[in-house]
Amino acid sequence: MKNKLAKLISISLVGAFMLLTVGCASGGKNETETENKLTKGADKVKLSGTFIQSWLCNPWDDERWGKELKNLKDLGMDIIVLGDTAVKSTAGAWTTYYPSKLDGLKEGYLGSDTVENALRNCKKYGFKVFVGMSLDENWWDKFVYDKEWLTSAMNTCNDIANELYASYHEKYKDTFYGWYWNPEIWNADIFKVTSAVRDKFIDVLSDGMNISLDYLSKLSPDMPFMFSPFANTDLGSADDNYQFWRDLIKKTNFRKGDILCPMDSVGAGGTKVQYLDKWLEAYSKAVAETGKIKFWANCEDFDYTVQGDACTADMGRFSKQMEIAAKYCEKTITFAYSHYYSPYNTVPGYDAAYRYYIKNGKLETEAPTAPANFTVELQNNAAILEWNESSDNIGICGYNIYREGKLIENIRAGLSDNVPTAPVIDTTTSDWEAKSILETVGQITYDVTAVDCSGNESKKSTFVLK
């Protein structure tokens, strides 16, 4: 995930992901029929499951797995996507989360069988698991531009799938439910309708995916194949993406039951919530027209602070994503409840806010108390802002700091990520621009508000620094 975000920043100004499509139909159907053909949505707005990355759950024992899965089960989830089992760096070194006997992979084994631990515990709690095969980090540079590399990478993916199937499927055949194909396709310029190389590279991509699909059809014909592409709305139009996905799906040897589960890209910044409906509707149309695969959504439950730090998205934003996805998608999973919403990895208010939402069908709306005893003092050329902790019925997730009415910082709860200390929400910060502003205008008005995990914001506490 971190490497992908770094690559995306180089692809475009915002680096992100998202769902795709919109456009005209082709092939024998009149325009009205095409415009009206969409996938069927869900009966209820809720999460069916979550991704869990192997680096997070690798050190978990059965007790920790039990806490996590019991909580997810209580929330109505029954799907786990174990995102990666083997990752190859650009330098060629493998990190492996199961005891592989394959050359290169066995040298990268971390010593804890994450796949076994996940399947054993998911079996106990009644989860279906999509097991990730492998990701070669060279994907971000080589992509479809190097067909020989792509062919080799997909054949390695098949070797890993064969080993995973032989090692775990018989023991966990009712739990080891499907495959997750790790490479993430994005809406590159080469796939635009106006691109002279569009058809060539769609063929290369389809051929690469078919290496995996054809092999898996022989190895495990009843196990669905899931993949989760992304897009950035700044990189192209919805119509380009609609036509790309329509054509790729037609060319590729997908089976009934395979699942296209795109990231909505709202968390990573590739799209804004207000554009999501348009793009999901178009994506839905592409899937419905081809009639080959299922359409699920991968709603991102993370965000970034003004300072650029990863944090959890509050339920106010996340609920909007889920509601839009439910209009078109049979199921919604998330990246990633266990990382960003689990009460065992961040403040418990996020989990409480989600529970309230799915129980009541609406957001909890009680605002937190305003921060008390707000003071600002100039020290060593910086303004030091301090306040007392606010309270809330659901739980505080952080504080917003405004200077002259403009948001300059939003402090948010952190993540434990297996560190045995509870996340701390700071009640102090610094403004290093204060002295120069004071020298120019003579005073600064600061406001601080508390924000809860449902997205409710408190009244402002104000301090004028002179």
Buried (B, 14 or more C-beta within 10 A) or exposed (E): BEBBBEBBEEBBEBBBBBBBBBBEBEEEEEEEEBEEBBBEBBEEBBBBBBBBBBBBBBEBEEEBBBBBBEBBEEBEBBBBBBBBBBBBEEEEEBBBBBBBEBEBBEEBBBEBBBBBBBBBBBBBBEBBBBBBBBBBBBBBEBBBEBBEBBBEBBEBBBBBBBBBBEBBBEEBEEBBBBBBBBBBBBBBEBBBBEBEBBEEBBBBBBBBBBBBBEBBBEBBEEBBBBBBBBBBBBBBBBBBBBBBBBBBBBBBBBBEBBBBBBBBBBBBBBBEEEBBBBBBBBBBBBBBBBEBBBBBBBBBBBBBEEEEEBBBBBBBBBBBBBBBBBBBBBBBBBBBBBBBBBBBBBBBBBBBBBBBBBEEEEBBEEBBBBBEEBBBEBEEEBBBBBBBBBEBBBBBBBBBBBBEEEEBBBBBBBBBEBEEEEBEBBBEBBBEBBBEBBEEEEEBEBBBBBBBBBBBBBEBBEBEBE
